[in-house]
Amino acid sequence: MSGYKDLDVYKRSYAAARAVYKIIKEYPHEERDGMVDQMRRASLSIPMNIAEWYARNDSQKEFKRFLLMAVGSANEMLVLVDFSKDVGYISEETHAKAFAEYDVICRMLSNFIKSIERDNAGKSRQSKI
């Protein structure tokens, strides 16, 4: 792997953030400093935390911190997407697509964390042998 841009979860979260930016262009003006700003920050936080983790991949503690922040932002997007539908800012179809995408991103991040933890556990067992 040559970098964070090769990670499927990065690619997917980056594309999802771009989609969010397109969707929120249609939100009411009074939401610019509220939900729109929060959705921008949460959606971009995911690929940004993946990139930052990759750059600082020097300890298990740092790894968990950045990837768990990405998971938190993905879950935040699930709430924001639900709320957007419930207040009528997005259609059922847009909601279904966005919610499904962020749900997949949450699962991908969780599986990624588990796989790296397993790899690190295996390395530590091998170093004791």
C-alpha positions in Angstrom: 0.0 0.0 0.0 1.5 3.3 -1.0 -0.6 5.6 1.1 -3.9 6.5 2.7 -5.4 7.3 -0.7 -5.2 3.6 -1.6 -7.5 2.7 1.4 -11.0 1.8 0.3 -12.4 3.4 3.5 -10.6 6.7 2.6 -11.9 6.7 -1.0 -15.4 6.0 0.2 -15.4 8.6 2.9 -13.9 11.2 0.6 -16.6 10.5 -2.0 -19.3 10.7 0.6 -18.0 14.1 1.8 -18.1 15.4 -1.7 -21.7 14.1 -2.0 -22.6 15.9 1.3 -21.3 19.2 0.0 -23.6 18.9 -3.1 -26.6 18.0 -1.0 -26.2 20.8 1.5 -26.2 23.4 -1.2 -30.0 23.0 -1.2 -30.4 23.5 2.6 -32.1 26.7 3.8 -30.0 29.8 4.3 -30.7 29.8 8.0 -28.9 26.5 8.4 -25.6 27.8 7.0 -24.2 28.3 10.5 -25.9 25.3 12.0 -26.5 22.0 10.3 -24.6 22.8 7.1 -21.5 23.8 9.0 -21.7 20.7 11.2 -22.3 18.4 8.2 -19.2 19.9 6.4 -17.0 19.4 9.4 -18.3 15.8 10.2 -18.1 14.6 6.6 -14.6 15.9 6.0 -13.4 14.8 9.5 -13.6 11.1 8.4 -11.1 11.2 5.5 -9.0 13.8 7.3 -8.6 11.6 10.4 -7.7 8.6 8.2 -5.0 10.7 6.4 -3.7 12.0 9.7 -3.7 8.5 11.3 -1.7 7.3 8.3 0.8 10.1 8.6 1.3 9.4 12.3 1.0 5.7 12.3 3.6 5.4 15.1 1.7 3.9 18.0 -1.4 1.8 18.8 -2.7 4.7 20.9 -2.4 7.2 18.1 -4.0 4.7 15.7 -7.0 4.3 17.8 -7.4 7.9 18.6 -7.6 9.0 14.9 -9.7 6.1 13.7 -12.1 6.3 16.6 -12.6 10.0 15.8 -13.4 9.0 12.2 -15.9 6.5 13.5 -17.5 9.2 15.7 -17.8 11.5 12.8 -19.4 8.8 10.6 -21.9 8.1 13.4 -22.5 11.9 13.7 -23.3 11.9 10.0 -25.9 9.2 10.5 -27.7 11.4 13.0 -27.4 14.5 10.7 -28.8 12.6 7.7 -31.7 11.3 9.8 -32.5 14.8 11.1 -32.2 16.3 7.6 -34.9 13.9 6.4 -37.1 14.4 9.4 -37.2 18.2 9.0 -37.7 17.9 5.2 -34.3 19.1 3.9 -33.7 15.9 2.0 -35.9 13.3 0.3 -36.4 9.7 1.4 -34.2 8.6 -1.5 -31.4 10.9 -0.7 -31.6 9.9 3.0 -31.6 6.2 2.1 -28.5 6.6 0.0 -26.6 8.8 2.4 -27.5 6.8 5.5 -26.5 3.5 3.8 -23.2 5.0 2.7 -22.3 6.3 6.2 -23.4 3.0 7.7 -21.0 1.1 5.4 -18.2 3.6 6.3 -18.9 3.0 10.0 -18.6 -0.7 9.5 -15.5 -0.4 7.3 -13.7 1.8 10.0 -14.7 -0.6 12.8 -13.4 -3.6 10.8 -10.2 -1.7 9.9 -9.6 -1.0 13.6 -10.1 -4.6 14.5 -7.9 -5.9 11.7 -5.0 -3.6 12.7 -5.5 -4.6 16.4 -5.3 -8.3 15.4 -2.1 -7.6 13.3 -0.5 -5.7 16.2 -1.5 -8.5 18.7 0.1 -11.0 16.4 3.3 -9.0 16.1 3.5 -8.6 19.8 3.1 -12.4 20.3 5.8 -13.1 17.7 8.2 -10.7 19.4 7.8 -12.7 22.7 8.7 -16.0 20.9 
